[in-house]
Amino acid sequence: MIHQNNDIRGKVVSPAGGPRGSVQRVLTEEQAREYGLHAPTPGGKNFVLDTNVLLHDPGCLGRFKDNHLCLPVDVLAELDQFKNEQTERGANARRVHRTLTELFDDGACVTRGVETEGGGSLRLVVYDPATTEKCIGRLRHFHRIFPDRDRVDHRILAATLLVQAHCDNPTVLVTKDLNMQLKARAAGLECEDYLNDKVDPREVSDYAMRRIDVEADELQRFASSGQLKVEDGRCKGVVLNQYALLQVDANVKQTIPARLDSNGVFVRLAIPGALRIPDGNSLKPLNLGQKCLIDALLNPDISLVTCYGQAGTGKTLVAIAAGLNEVCGRRYNGLTVSRPVVSMGDQLGYLPGSLDEKMRPWLQPIYDALDLLTTPPVSKGPRRKQGRKGKGAEMTSDAGKPCEELMEQGLIEVEALCYIRGRSIPNRYFVLDEAQQLTPQEAKTVVTRMSRGSKLVMLGDPAQIDHPYVDSRSNGLVYTRNRLKGQSFVAHVSLSKGERSPLADLGARLM
């Protein structure tokens, strides 16, 4: 959702009890313009941006249409601390600096504002406590509540109070920091989250498969031919490659799962009886959701699969099994399985050993799945190391693990996302686990790395978020699904039934 003039309603009341407009303005008009407190043109709202908004979306300066953007100078100081980082955050900080340099050319006055696309403006706001605090009583009240005047958050809040006191149009602080939002409301400021990359809550929480009512003869025709054209607006709202249940009657268990293909025709799921791994285990789908997921994973015409599922639904295991099945069938050059390390771009230091040894704890769930799928179903017990015969030969159960052999051959890669920027990944089956921990910009980086012949599978649970500045509606997984849904080469599946164990399923639903 893009911020517009009607985003905020209501009147803010100052802690002293009077309305915002009753604040006595002691600063002259020229002083107010010198500090960046006046918008260059009338109308619109004043949106004061926190640093985390700029780092989250460096392109946000062009997304507020005809409103006025205010950047406290303390925000620039915070950006300067990150510009030298060789991370996604550092790249975003440098991009913001370049954008500001282009907007504020040599002849522009940074505090009086410059025009932006959409009819709005951008200006810097200066907070000088030695001058302004003596003039505005609300600032004195604010610093009695928050006495730490050197804290950057408090200085940004004070700058927002200044803009609010000298502007008739509404002033809103935009931040992704929940604690900052609470402080702003305590100070009598209007505050909101950055909404541009948030999706509809229903697209995150609705795991139910769409049901389409059909006639009995239509269902029979679909069962025999595998195709059905549904008319009369019964499939209104269904997008390409969406999975649905064709049913005769809601009270009768006459249903067949189907997928809407690019021709607007529902087609039957094309899935094998089991995903078979050579010299390893086979995996059978245990519920309808897994059947739909396998159909999407094995479809050569689908290049991107997104999957929501709570813990224990089998999304990672099924995706890796499908990838191994496709690689062993020589449809791809190899399988790459990856996941972010808490937050993509974090350093891996302080742990002893090589890079592989450092990454092993983070990637252990992936190794567990690979070992389960590639190990022969019947164990023959411990094997002797090759080349050692006779009395006293050492016994081992680790020699020659199938997954390690496939890794040595280059057919399987297990890696973190820390160093994916700049790569080009051709003809690979790429499984990205825990994708809900990515920001939208990080998800875009991954998607744009896929070359011709590659397939990307993004898995995650939008309810399990550890990243400080994303939530269930703004993380990279739901953002990717929302922006790319309806494309002929994109499919989405939601898993709701837990299969790990009855205990795990009960814990996921009730705890």
C-alpha positions in Angstrom: 0.0 0.0 0.0 1.4 3.4 -1.0 1.0 6.2 1.4 -1.5 8.8 0.2 -3.2 11.8 1.7 -6.0 9.9 3.3 -3.8 7.4 5.2 -4.1 9.1 8.6 -7.3 10.4 10.2 -8.0 12.1 13.5 -6.3 14.9 15.5 -3.3 14.4 17.8 -3.6 15.8 21.3 -0.5 17.1 23.0 0.5 15.7 26.4 -0.2 19.1 27.9 -3.9 18.6 26.9 -4.3 21.1 24.1 -4.6 20.4 20.4 -1.7 20.4 18.1 -2.7 23.7 16.5 -2.6 25.4 19.9 1.2 25.2 20.2 2.7 28.6 20.3 5.1 29.1 17.5 8.0 31.3 18.6 10.4 30.7 15.8 10.1 33.1 12.9 9.2 32.0 9.4 12.8 32.4 8.2 14.1 30.3 11.2 11.5 27.6 10.5 12.6 27.4 6.9 16.2 27.3 7.9 15.5 24.3 10.1 13.5 22.6 7.3 10.2 22.9 9.2 8.0 24.2 6.3 7.0 22.3 3.2 7.9 24.1 0.0 4.3 23.8 -1.3 0.9 23.6 0.5 -1.2 20.5 0.8 -0.2 16.9 1.4 1.1 15.4 4.6 4.5 15.5 6.2 6.0 12.1 6.5 9.1 11.9 8.7 11.1 8.8 7.7 13.1 6.7 10.2 16.5 5.2 9.2 15.1 1.6 9.2 12.6 2.6 6.5 15.3 3.7 4.1 17.4 0.6 4.8 14.4 -1.6 4.4 13.4 -0.1 1.0 15.9 2.3 -0.5 13.4 3.2 -3.2 10.9 4.5 -0.7 11.7 8.1 -1.5 9.6 7.8 -4.7 6.6 6.0 -3.2 4.8 8.8 -1.2 3.2 10.5 -4.2 2.2 14.1 -3.5 3.2 14.2 0.1 6.2 15.9 1.7 9.1 13.8 3.0 11.2 14.9 5.9 14.6 13.4 6.7 16.1 14.4 10.1 19.8 15.0 9.8 20.4 12.4 12.4 19.1 9.8 9.9 22.0 10.7 7.6 24.4 10.2 10.5 22.9 6.7 11.0 23.1 5.9 7.3 26.8 6.9 7.4 27.5 4.2 9.9 26.4 1.5 7.5 27.6 2.7 4.1 30.9 0.8 4.3 29.4 -2.6 5.2 29.7 -5.3 2.5 26.2 -6.4 3.2 22.7 -5.9 1.9 22.2 -3.2 4.5 25.4 -1.4 3.4 24.3 -1.6 -0.2 21.0 0.0 0.7 22.6 2.8 2.6 24.9 3.6 -0.3 21.9 3.6 -2.7 20.0 6.1 -0.5 23.1 8.3 -0.4 23.3 8.3 -4.2 19.6 9.1 -4.5 19.9 12.0 -2.1 22.9 13.4 -4.0 20.9 13.3 -7.3 17.9 15.0 -5.7 19.9 17.7 -3.9 22.0 19.1 -6.7 24.6 21.8 -6.2 22.1 24.7 -6.2 19.4 23.1 -4.0 18.8 24.2 -0.4 18.4 20.9 1.5 16.3 22.4 4.2 13.9 24.3 1.9 13.1 21.2 -0.1 13.2 19.9 -3.6 10.4 18.5 -5.7 10.0 14.7 -6.1 8.1 12.6 -8.6 4.4 12.7 -8.0 4.2 16.3 -7.0 5.6 16.0 -3.5 8.9 17.2 -1.9 11.9 16.1 0.1 13.7 18.2 2.7 16.1 17.8 5.6 15.1 18.7 9.1 17.6 20.1 11.6 17.0 19.7 15.3 19.0 22.2 17.3 18.1 21.8 21.0 19.9 25.0 22.0 17.5 27.1 19.9 14.3 25.2 19.7 13.8 23.7 23.1 13.6 27.1 24.7 10.8 28.1 22.3 8.5 25.1 22.2 7.1 23.8 25.5 6.3 20.4 24.0 10.0 19.7 23.5 10.7 20.5 27.1 7.9 18.1 28.1 9.3 15.5 25.7 12.8 15.6 27.2 11.4 15.2 30.7 9.9 11.9 29.5 13.0 10.9 27.4 15.9 12.7 29.1 18.6 11.0 26.9 19.1 13.8 24.4 22.0 12.2 22.6 20.1 9.1 21.6 19.4 9.1 17.9 15.8 7.9 18.3 15.0 10.7 20.7 16.5 13.3 18.3 14.4 12.0 15.4 11.2 12.2 17.6 12.2 15.7 18.6 12.6 16.7 15.0 9.1 15.3 14.2 7.6 17.3 17.1 9.2 20.4 15.5 7.7 19.7 12.1 4.3 19.1 13.7 4.4 22.3 15.7 5.1 24.5 12.6 3.0 22.9 10.0 -0.8 23.0 9.6 -1.0 19.8 7.6 -0.7 16.4 9.4 2.7 15.2 10.4 3.3 11.4 10.5 6.4 9.5 11.7 7.1 6.4 9.6 9.2 3.7 11.2 9.4 -0.1 11.3 10.7 -0.1 14.9 7.9 -1.1 17.2 9.6 0.5 20.2 10.0 3.7 18.3 6.3 3.6 17.5 5.3 3.3 21.1 7.6 6.2 22.1 6.1 8.4 19.3 2.6 7.7 20.6 3.7 8.5 24.1 4.9 11.9 22.8 1.6 12.6 21.1 2.8 11.9 17.6 0.9 10.2 14.8 2.9 7.2 13.7 2.6 4.2 11.4 4.5 1.4 9.8 5.9 1.5 6.3 3.0 -0.1 4.3 4.3 -0.2 0.7 5.5 -3.8 0.8 2.8 -5.2 3.1 0.3 -7.7 1.6 -3.3 -8.4 2.5 -3.5 -10.3 5.7 -5.9 -12.8 4.1 -3.1 -13.8 1.6 -1.0 -14.9 4.5 -3.4 -16.5 6.9 -5.8 -18.3 4.5 -4.4 -21.8 4.0 -7.6 -23.3 2.7 -7.7 -24.6 -0.8 -10.2 -23.0 -3.1 -13.3 -25.1 -3.8 -15.1 -24.9 -7.2 -18.7 -26.2 -7.6 -19.2 -28.3 -10.7 -21.9 -30.5 -12.1 -21.7 -34.3 -11.7 -21.3 -34.8 -15.4 -18.5 -32.2 -15.5 -16.6 -33.9 -12.7 -17.0 -37.2 -14.5 -15.8 -35.7 -17.8 -12.8 -34.2 -15.9 -12.0 -37.6 -14.3 -11.9 -39.3 -17.7 -10.2 -36.6 -19.8 -8.1 -34.8 -17.2 -9.3 -31.3 -18.4 -12.2 -29.1 -17.7 -13.2 -25.6 -18.8 -15.3 -23.9 -16.1 -17.5 -21.1 -17.3 -20.2 -18.9 -15.7 -17.8 -17.1 -13.4 -17.5 -20.0 -11.0 -13.7 -19.7 -10.9 -13.7 -15.9 -10.4 -10.6 -14.8 -8.5 -8.6 -18.0 -9.3 -5.2 -17.1 -10.8 -3.0 -19.1 -13.1 -1.4 -22.2 -11.6 -3.6 -22.0 -8.6 -4.8 -25.3 -7.1 -8.4 -26.0 -6.4 -10.8 -28.8 -5.5 -13.5 -29.5 -8.0 -16.6 -30.7 -6.1 -20.1 -31.7 -7.0 -21.6 -30.9 -3.6 -20.1 -29.5 -0.5 -21.9 -32.2 1.5 -20.8 -35.0 -0.7 -17.2 -36.2 -0.9 -17.0 -36.1 -4.6 -13.8 -34.0 -5.1 -10.8 -34.0 -7.5 -7.8 -31.7 -7.1 -6.9 -29.7 -10.2 -4.7 -26.8 -11.3 -5.7 -23.9 -13.5 -3.3 -23.8 -16.5 -2.3 -21.0 -18.8 -5.2 -21.8 -21.2 -7.8 -21.2 -18.5 -8.5 -24.9 -18.2 -8.4 -27.0 -15.1 -6.0 -29.9 -15.5 -5.4 -33.0 -13.5 -2.3 -33.2 -11.2 0.6 -35.0 -12.8 2.4 -36.7 -9.9 4.1 -40.1 -9.6 3.2 -42.6 -7.0 6.3 -41.8 -5.1 9.5 -39.7 -5.4 12.2 -42.3 -5.8 15.9 -41.5 -5.0 18.3 -43.9 -6.7 19.9 -46.1 -4.0 18.0 -44.2 -1.4 14.5 -43.8 0.1 11.3 -43.1 -1.7 8.8 -40.5 -0.5 5.1 -40.7 -1.0 2.8 -37.7 -0.5 0.8 -38.0 2.7 -2.0 -35.5 2.1 -3.6 -33.3 -0.6 -1.3 -30.3 0.1 1.8 -32.4 -0.5 0.3 -33.8 -3.7 -0.2 -30.2 -5.0 3.3 -29.3 -4.0 4.8 -32.2 -5.8 2.8 -31.4 -8.9 4.3 -27.8 -8.9 7.8 -29.0 -8.1 7.9 -31.5 -11.0 6.3 -29.3 -13.6 9.0 -28.1 -16.0 6.9 -25.1 -17.1 6.9 -23.7 -13.6 10.1 -21.8 -12.7 9.1 -20.5 -9.3 7.3 -22.3 -6.5 6.4 -20.6 -3.2 5.1 -22.6 -0.3 3.6 -21.6 3.1 3.5 -24.2 5.8 3.9 -24.4 9.5 6.6 -26.6 11.2 6.2 -30.3 10.5 4.1 -30.0 7.3 7.0 -31.6 5.3 7.7 -28.7 2.9 11.5 -28.9 3.2 11.7 -32.7 2.9 9.3 -32.8 -0.1 11.1 -30.0 -1.9 14.5 -31.6 -1.5 13.1 -35.0 -2.5 11.7 -33.5 -5.7 15.0 -31.8 -6.4 16.9 -35.0 -6.0 14.4 -36.8 -8.2 14.8 -34.1 -11.0 18.6 -34.0 -10.7 18.9 -37.8 -10.8 16.6 -37.7 -13.9 19.2 -35.3 -15.5 16.7 -32.5 -15.9 19.0 -30.2 -14.0 22.7 -30.0 -13.5 22.5 -30.1 -9.8 20.6 -29.3 -6.6 21.3 -26.3 -4.4 19.8 -26.0 -1.0 20.2 -22.8 1.0 18.8 -20.8 3.8 19.5 -17.4 5.4 21.7 -17.2 8.5 19.3 -15.5 10.8 19.5 -12.4 8.5 21.1 -12.5 5.1 24.5 -10.6 5.2 25.5 -11.4 8.8 29.1 -12.2 9.3 30.1 -15.8 10.1 33.1 -15.1 12.3 34.0 -16.1 15.8 33.4 -19.8 15.1 36.5 -22.0 14.7 37.2 -24.0 11.5 36.6 -23.5 7.8 33.6 -21.9 6.2 31.9 -25.3 5.9 32.4 -26.0 9.6 31.0 -22.6 10.5 28.0 -23.1 8.4 27.3 -26.7 9.5 25.1 -25.8 12.6 22.9 -23.4 10.5 22.5 -25.9 7.7 22.1 -29.0 9.8 18.3 -29.4 9.1 19.2 -29.6 5.4 21.9 -32.2 6.0 19.4 -34.3 8.0 16.9 -34.3 5.2 19.6 -35.2 2.6 20.8 -38.1 4.8 17.3 -39.4 5.2 16.5 -39.3 1.5 19.9 -40.7 0.2 20.5 -43.4 2.8 19.3 -46.9 1.6 16.1 -47.9 3.4 17.6 -51.2 4.7 20.7 -50.6 6.8 23.4 -53.2 6.5 25.1 -52.2 9.7 28.6 -50.7 10.1 30.9 -51.1 7.2 34.6 -51.6 7.1 36.7 -48.8 5.6 37.8 -49.8 2.1 41.5 -50.7 1.9 41.6 -52.1 5.5 41.4 -55.8 5.8 42.2 -58.4 8.4 42.3 -58.4 12.1 41.8 -55.1 13.9 40.2 -53.3 10.9 38.4 -50.1 12.1 34.6 -50.1 11.9 32.7 -47.0 10.8 29.2 -46.0 9.9 30.1 -42.7 8.2 32.3 -43.8 5.4 30.9 -43.2 2.0 27.6 -41.3 2.9 25.6 -41.1 -0.3 24.9 -37.4 0.2 28.6 -36.6 0.7 29.4 -38.5 -2.5 26.8 -36.5 -4.4 28.3 -33.3 -3.0 31.8 -34.3 -4.1 30.4 -34.8 -7.6 28.9 -31.3 -7.6 25.3 -32.6 -7.9 24.3 -31.2 -4.5 25.3 -27.9 -2.9 24.4 -26.7 0.6 25.2 -23.1 1.2 24.2 -19.9 3.0 22.8 -16.8 1.2 25.6 -14.5 2.5 27.5 -14.4 -0.8 24.7 -14.8 -3.4 24.9 -11.2 -4.7 26.4 -11.1 -8.1 26.0 -14.8 -8.9 24.3 -16.3 -11.9 22.8 -19.7 -11.3 22.0 -21.7 -14.6 20.3 -25.1 -14.8 20.1 -25.6 -11.1 17.2 -26.8 -8.9 17.4 -24.2 -6.1 15.6 -24.7 -2.8 15.5 -21.8 -0.5 14.4 -22.7 3.0 13.2 -20.3 5.7 12.5 -17.6 3.1 10.3 -15.7 5.5 13.4 -14.4 7.2 14.3 -12.3 4.0 13.4 -8.7 3.4 11.7 -8.0 0.1 15.0 -6.6 -1.3 16.9 -9.7 -0.3 14.2 -11.9 -1.9 14.5 -9.8 -5.1 18.2 -10.4 -5.1 17.7 -14.2 -5.0 15.0 -14.3 -7.7 17.1 -12.2 -10.1 20.1 -14.6 -9.7 18.2 -17.4 -11.5 19.4 -18.0 -15.0 17.8 -19.9 -17.9 16.9 -23.5 -17.1 16.9 -23.0 -13.3 14.0 -23.5 -10.9 13.5 -21.7 -7.6 11.6 -23.1 -4.7 10.9 -20.7 -1.7 9.7 -22.3 1.5 8.8 -20.9 4.9 6.3 -20.2 7.6 5.2 -16.5 7.6 4.3 -16.8 11.3 7.9 -17.6 12.3 9.8 -14.3 12.0 13.2 -13.6 13.6 14.1 -10.6 11.5 13.7 -7.3 13.4 12.2 -5.2 10.6 9.9 -7.7 8.8 6.7 -9.4 9.8 4.2 -11.9 8.5 2.9 -9.4 5.9 6.1 -7.8 4.7 8.8 -10.6 4.6 10.4 -11.7 1.3 8.4 -14.9 0.9 4.9 -13.3 1.0 6.2 -10.3 -1.0 7.5 -12.5 -3.8 4.3 -14.5 -3.9 2.1 -11.4 -3.9 4.1 -9.6 -6.7 4.5 -12.6 -9.0 1.2 -14.5 -8.6 -0.8 -15.0 -11.7 2.3 -15.4 -13.9 2.3 -18.5 -16.2 5.6 -19.8 -14.7 4.7 -19.2 -11.0 2.8 -21.4 -8.6 1.9 -21.3 -4.9 1.0 -24.1 -2.4 -0.1 -23.8 1.2 0.4 -26.7 3.6 -1.7 -27.0 6.7 -1.6 -30.6 7.8 1.3 -31.6 10.0 3.0 -35.0 9.2 6.1 -35.0 11.4 4.3 -36.6 14.4 1.0 -36.1 16.2 2.8 -34.3 19.0 4.5 -31.9 16.6 1.2 -31.2 14.8 -0.6 -30.6 18.1 2.2 -28.3 19.3 2.2 -26.3 16.1 -1.6 -25.7 16.3 -2.0 -25.1 20.0 1.2 -23.6 21.4 
